[in-house]
Amino acid sequence: MIEKLIIHMMDPSSNLLICADQEAQLEESCIEMLKQKMTKAFTSAKKSKGHLREDHTIAQWIGAYRNHEQTFVEMSRQIAQDIYEKKCKAAQFEPSDLMIAEVLFEERRYLVGMDHTYVDGWIHESDQSEMITTNAIRKCTTLVSNNLLKNDRVFLLEYSDQTLFCIETKIEIDAEPCYFYSDIVFQSKNTPSYQDVRKAMNKAVEDTIKEYDLESVKVLPKMKQMMQDTLEANEEIKVSDVASIVFGDQPLAKQHFETEMKEKGMDRPILTEYVKPTKAEKVTKIKTDKGIEVIIPINYMDSTEYVEFQTLEDGTLMIHLKNINRITSK
């Protein structure tokens, strides 16, 4: 539920910040669109997690608002001004709409910031003058999407314990990669998101397979099955648990995997709240040297009742697909 909402416009490239003086008055259809977009943010696998320090300036502004020492509008203008100044300093010149809202989500109250980047699109317009109607299509460069776009940035701050979630892509400042909101605005140094950890984990597993000449058709399905079980149980992902299950019988490979994850800063437990396995994470794709591809659900990979891999005397492999009642072409 959106309880309060205000929109500020900023375009650092034009030295322009337009802060609203009152809360937004939006049509119900627009409110519903924003609710849907917020829900996508709350349930996103791209959320990183951190904590806003009590002595941070933004925390003090929020505290003043919560103690009724200033209004929601005043607090939001302070935050918008701070973000704008940091964008200018960090050379983040893309124009955007900064929406700041107070939201109740699953009985927890949050301060939500959605930094909407614009997308290009085409709209129609009609000009009726002197008994002549002219219809035209023109380009619009300030459209806001109802989806979370790659360059959109979102922060979700829970009032009760100052837990901070951010959704954003990395940028470079002075040739150093960082995150604008978590690192620069809030200085919270968030833990990596599930998506970032999964990507790093896939890479580390593949590197370990190559380093120790392991069979990918046996190793990768183990990791996928373990990750799927963890998500379904809504438990934390621990790199040590993944290493033990995937490389338990290969001590050196296990150590190599854990070391690579630690070097990437991905060795801390990762929460999986709201994360669901993607379609690609539920299957294993096998490609032979002849270009033949087979897609197998991961829960069948360890079951010889449905799939069996056999190494022949000449060193070639044979794949047996069993208990098939029907074959369709796609």
N, C-alpha and C positions, 0 to 999 in steps of 0.2 A: 504494500500500500504506500503510495506517495503522499506524504503529509504536507510537505512544503517543497517548493521548486522555484528556482530562479535561473535565468540564462544571461550569461555575459558573453560578449563578442570580442574577439581579439585577433589582431593582424599585426604581428611584430614587424613584418616587412614594410608596412606603411606607418609604423609608429602609432598604431591605433588600438585603443582599449576602450570599449563602450560597456560600462557597468550599468546594469538595470537598477532603478530606484525602488522597485517593488517586485513582489513575486509574480511569476508568469501566470497569465490567464489563458489557458489552452483549451481547445475543443476536446471533447471526450475521446474522439478517435485518435487524437495526438497523444493523449494521456495513455491510452491502451497500447499504442505503439511503443512509448517509452517504457511502460511496464514490461512488455515483452523483451525489449532490449536489455533492461536491467536484469531480468530473470536469466537471460543468456550470460550476462556477466557473472552473476552469483553462482551459476552452475558451470562456469567455464573451466576447462582443464588447463587453461593458460594462466590461472591465478598464481601469483607468487605471494608468499606470506611473510609478514614482518610485524613490527610493533612501533607505534609512535611514542617517542619519549615524552615524559611529562614536562620537561623543560623546553621542548621545541616551541617555537613561536606559534605555529598553527595550533598546537595543543592548548596553548594559553588563550588564543582567540576562541576556540571551541569551548574551553572552560568558562570564559566570560559569558558566552551565549547561554550555556547550560545553567549558569548561575543567575540568569536574567539581568546581567549587567549590560548587555547589548542585544540587538535584535538579530534574527536570522539573516536579514538583508545586509546588515552591517558586517556580520561575520563573513558572509559569502563574498562581499566586496573586498575585504581584507585578503582573503585567500586568493581571489582572482588577481588582485594587484601583485601579490607575491609570486604567483605562477607566471604572470606576464613578464615580470622583471627577470625571473630566472630563465624564461624562454629567450628573451633578448640577449642575456649574457651568454647563454649556451648556443646561440645562433640557430634557434629553432623557429624559423620564420614562417612556417605554414599557417595560414589563417584557420580559425576554428571557432566553434561555439562551445563554451564551457558551461555545462549544466550542472548546478549544485543542488542536491535534493536531500531531504530528510525522509528516510524510507524505513518502513517496518517490514522485515522479511523473516518469516518463520519465527515470529515472536521476539525477534532481536532488532534493535533500532540502530540504524547506520546513517552516517553521513556519506552520501554517494557523489562522486565527481565523475562526470562523463565528458571527456574532451573530444568532441565530434569533429573529425576532419571532413572537409567537403569533397564531394564527388561531382564530376561533370555529368550532365544529362541534357536532354532536349525536351522543351515544353512548347505547347502551342499557345497562340494568342490571336485574338480577333479584334480588328480595328473597324468600327462602323462609323462612318462620317459621310455627310452629304449624299445619303441614300446609296452609298457604296460600301460593301462589306469586303474586307480583305483578311484572309486567314493566313497565318504564317507559323513557321516553326523556328524557334531560336534556341541557341545554346544557353544553358544556365550552369554556372560554375560554383554555385553555393548550395547544392542539394545535400541534405543529410540523410544517410541510409538508416533503415530500420534494423540492419544487421550490424554486428560488430566487425568493423573493417580492420585490415592489417594495421593501419596507421591511427586508429582510434586508441585513446588511452583512457583507462578507467581506474578509479581508486574507490575502495569500499572500506570505510573506517567504522568499526563497531564501537559505539559509545561506552559500553560497560567496561571493557578492558583494554581499549585502544589497540585492538588487533587490526592490522592493516593488510588488505589484499590489493594487489595491483595487477592490471592486465595491460601490457605494453610490449613493444618490440624494442630491441636494443638500438641505441644510437652511438655515434662516436663524437667525443669532445676532445680536442687536442690529440687526436689519433688514439684515444683510449676508449674502448667499448664500455658503455654503462647504460643504466636505465634512467630516464628523465625523472619520473615521479618517485620511485622508491629510493634511488640513490641521491638525486639532486634536491627535489622538493621536500621530501620527508626524511631523507638521510637515514633510512631504516635498514638498508642492506638485507633485503628480503631473501628468504630461502627460495631456491628455484621452483618453478611451477612443475606440475606433473608432466606436462608436455615437454618441457626442457629436459627433465630427468629421463623421460622415456627415450628421447632422441639421443641423449648422451649415452644411455645404457645400451641402446642398439649398436651404436658405434663402438663402444668398449667391448661388447660381446663379439662383434665381427672382427675387431683387431686381435682379440685373444684367440679366436678360432684360427686366424691366419698365422699368428705367432707360434702356436703350438700344434699346428696341422691337425686340428680336430674336425670331426664330421659335423657340418652345419645342420644337416637334416636331423641330427640327434640333439644338438645343443640348443638351437633357436626355438624349437617347439617347447622345450623345457621352460625357457624364459617366458614365452608367451602364455603358457598354461599357468605358471606361477603368478604372473601379473594379473591374469584374468581372475584367478581365485582370490587374489588380494583385493581387487576392485569390488568383486561381488560381496566380499565380507566387509567392505568399507573399512579396511585396516590400513595402517601406515605401511609405506614401502621402505624397507630397510635394505640397503645395498649388501650388507653382510648376509642377509637371508637369501637374496638373489644369488650371490656368489656361492653359497653353500649348496643350494639346490641345483644350480646350473653346472658348476664346476667342482662339485663335492669330491669326486674321485680323481681330480687333477689339482693337487695342492699349488703347483707353480702357476697354473692357469688361473686358479682362484685368486692368488696373490696379485697377479698381473692385472686382472679385472678390477679388483678393489683399489689398487694403486692408481690406475687410470681415472677411476671415478673420483677419487680423493683429490687428484691434481686438478680436476675440473670443478672442484667445489660442490660435488654432487653426492657427498657421502653422508649427509644428514637425513634423518627420517622425513619422508614426504607424505603429507596428508592426501587422502584420495576422496574426500567428501564431495559428493555429487558427480564424480567422474565415472563415466561409463565406457566400457571397451568399444573401440571403433570396429567396424566391419573387418578392416585389415588386421586388427589385433586378434581376431577370433579364428583366423585361418593361417595356414602356412603355404606359401607358394613355392613350388619346386620347379626348377627349370633345368632340363638336361642339356648336355653338350650338343645335342641335335636340334635344340630349339623347342622341344616339347615342354609345355607347361602344365602342371597339375596343381590344383588348389584343394587342400585338404583341411577340414576343421581340426583345430589343434587337439580336441579331446579324442580324436580317432588315431592320433599319431602313435600312441603307446599301446594301442589295441590291435593285436594280430588278428582279431576277429574281422577287422575291416581293411587294415592296411598292413602290408609286410614288406620289408626291404631285405633283399637277399644278395649277398656277394657271391658271384660265380667263380669257378676255378680260374678263369682267365682274367680275373680282376674287375670285370664289368659288373654293373649293378642291375638287379631286376626288381621292379616294383609290382607287387600283387595287390590289386583292389578286389576285395571279397564281398560276398553277400549283397550283390547288386541286383535289384529287382527291375530297375528301369533306367534307361539312359536317354537323356534329352540333349539336343544340340542348342547352344546359345551363341 
